[in-house]
Amino acid sequence: MRYDLVIFDNDGVLVDSEPISNRHLAAYLTELGHPTTYEDSIRDYMGSAMHRVHDLIEERTGQRLPADFDDVFHARVFAAFERELKPVPGIADVLEKLAADGVPYCVASSGSHERIRVGHRAAGLDRYFDDGRIFSSQDVGRGKPAPDLFLYAAERMGTAPERCVVVEDSPLGVQAAVAAGMDVYGFTAMTPAEKLSGATWLFGDMRELQPHLTDGVDAGN
């Protein structure tokens, strides 16, 4: 299969943000009286938009999170990004090769536009993603596992869904890509392979991904 567009998830695929984000999310929820471990946060929220946090807490406890929850959480996470965030090992080489070969690519993330850009700047990846390559769950009505975000990104990039491949590391993201009718490569660095069983192909190191994208994608040349 030769693809016309590569769609990257952001957190955990481009930037190594999942440990930082989920550590702070677990701590903040616990602080607010909703005991949550790091493992709980990874299991329940990894790859999802913020509304899922609100929905699950209200469903489980009958209580709503504070109105400023998102703002406080993001302030803490963004500060941690500035101190700690790194690109996922090997992803810069993948992006360099895609850019050099003229292979179309973009990012489609459950995170906000601000979160994506803050993370890219902190990790030194902003030079690979201009505004036309960045898509957020803020752009659509429903986040992952709904297919809306991936379908929106493909439409904006002028590519049919069946000609796209998504690179994802969360079960919700894999579900969304499959629902969109796209192939999906599941990155198992943080997620057990069995939880990404719906993926077209599984890999655990970005060095494995590069030849699949650069040798197997139709760049229109």
Long-range contacts (C-beta under 8 A, 24 or more apart in sequence): 1-165, 1-183, 1-216, 2-216, 2-217, 2-218, 3-163, 3-164, 3-165, 3-183, 3-213, 3-216, 3-217, 3-218, 4-104, 4-159, 4-160, 4-163, 4-164, 4-217, 4-218, 4-220, 5-104, 5-105, 5-106, 5-154, 5-157, 5-159, 5-163, 5-164, 5-165, 6-98, 6-103, 6-104, 6-105, 6-106, 6-164, 6-165, 6-167, 6-213, 6-217, 7-105, 7-106, 7-107, 7-108, 7-150, 7-153, 7-154, 7-164, 7-165, 7-166, 7-167, 7-177, 7-182, 8-105, 8-106, 8-107, 8-108, 8-166, 8-167, 9-47, 9-107, 9-108, 9-109, 9-166, 9-167, 9-168, 9-169, 9-170, 9-173, 10-107, 10-108, 10-109, 10-111, 10-116, 10-119, 11-46, 11-47, 11-109, 11-110, 11-111, 11-119, 12-46, 12-47, 12-88, 12-169, 12-170, 12-187, 12-189, 12-190, 13-88, 13-91, 13-167, 13-168, 13-169, 13-187, 14-87, 14-88, 14-91, 14-107, 14-119, 14-120, 14-123, 14-125, 15-85, 15-86, 15-87, 15-88, 15-119, 15-120, 15-122, 15-123, 15-125, 16-85, 16-86, 16-87, 16-88, 16-89, 16-123, 17-77, 17-81, 17-85, 17-119, 18-42, 18-46, 18-169, 18-190, 19-190, 20-77, 20-80, 20-81, 20-84, 20-85, 21-77, 22-46, 24-73, 24-76, 24-77, 24-80, 25-53, 25-73, 28-69, 28-72, 28-73, 28-76, 29-53, 29-57, 32-65, 32-66, 32-69, 34-61, 34-63, 42-190, 46-170, 46-172, 46-190, 46-191, 47-110, 47-144, 47-168, 47-169, 47-170, 47-171, 47-172, 47-173, 48-110, 48-143, 48-144, 48-170, 48-172, 49-110, 49-111, 49-137, 49-143, 49-144, 50-112, 51-143, 52-143, 74-112, 74-114, 74-115, 77-115, 78-115, 78-118, 81-118, 81-119, 81-122, 82-118, 82-122, 85-119, 85-122, 85-123, 86-123, 87-123, 87-124, 87-125, 88-189, 88-206, 89-206, 90-205, 90-206, 90-207, 90-209, 90-210, 91-125, 91-206, 92-124, 92-125, 93-206, 93-207, 93-210, 94-206, 94-209, 94-210, 94-213, 94-214, 95-125, 95-128, 97-210, 97-213, 97-214, 98-213, 98-214, 99-128, 101-214, 101-219, 101-221, 102-219, 102-220, 102-221, 103-213, 103-214, 103-217, 103-219, 104-157, 104-159, 104-219, 104-220, 105-133, 106-132, 106-133, 106-134, 106-135, 106-153, 106-157, 107-133, 107-134, 107-135, 108-135, 108-136, 108-149, 108-150, 108-152, 108-153, 108-166, 109-135, 109-136, 109-137, 110-136, 110-137, 110-143, 110-144, 110-149, 110-172, 110-173, 111-136, 111-137, 112-136, 112-137, 112-138, 113-138, 132-156, 144-170, 144-172, 144-173, 144-175, 144-176, 145-171, 145-172, 145-173, 145-175, 145-176, 145-179, 146-176, 146-179, 147-176, 147-177, 147-179, 147-180, 147-181, 149-176, 150-176, 150-177, 150-180, 150-182, 151-180, 154-180, 154-182, 165-200, 165-213, 165-217, 167-209, 168-196, 168-199, 169-196, 171-195, 171-196, 174-198, 174-199, 185-209, 185-212
